[in-house]
Amino acid sequence: MSIKCVSVLTDVLFQRAQQLRWQWTESPSAMLQTNFRRSDSGATLEESTDPRPPSSPQRYSRAAIIDVAAVLIGTLGERPDESRASVSGALKGYHLQMAMARTWLESTHKENNYLFLVAPPGASAERRWVDLACEIERNELICRKLVWLPKAEEDAWVGGANFFCERVFATSFGNTAANVVQELDPLGRVFGEGAFPAPWLETLLRAPDGGDAVVRQLIDALRTEGEK
């Protein structure tokens, strides 16, 4: 089911890129390489025919160049009860894939790398996944990361993917490399600076559909925090 969520998110991202008239390159060859480029890998890295973990639904991923950003979209697991070790293994696989891709990408894309990671359907209702998502997004090893926590109901996925895209494609997002670096995840940057209350991040991760309900939940979260 997570594979379907990846497809839904990819379609929504593509539609948003089209609306904004941004260049979109699906499955660029530089991001599909299975070894490090020798000229960039250094003396301590050896080329391998396929150093990545074996492909499987749990490691399913899509890749695209969106404007000047290189993006890898993948799953963190198939079931809400996925073990922490399994999630960590998936993340390591994506780190490796992106690290290899960076040695093949053009200079314009080398510094603008992002992982959009999809949790199992139903993860939005579990505190464990909210905590995992926050932990993963704080980890900027290799590249920046954003995690989507889909609802269990399939008919909610498109709405959830659209709300996730609001985090990704803010209205202030520009077409220059500098703007991509600064604005691709403006909410994450603001939270990192401590400008907003921390409970808001959890509320946004738990309520992926947006709308008036999210506004009410943000207000309630702020009120609850103030009463502590």
Buried (B, 14 or more C-beta within 10 A) or exposed (E): BBBBBBBBBBEBBBBBBEEEEBEBBEEBEBBEBEBBBEEEBEEEBEEEEEBBBEEEEBBBBBBBBBBBBBBBBBBBBBBBEBEEEBBEBBBBBBBBBBBBBBBBBEEBBBBBBBBBBBBBBBBBEBEEBBEBBBEBBEBEEBBBBBBBBBBBEEEBBBBBBBBBBBBBBBEEBEEEBEBBBBBBBBBBBEBEEEEBBEBBBBBBBBBBBBEEEBEEBBEEBBEEEEEE
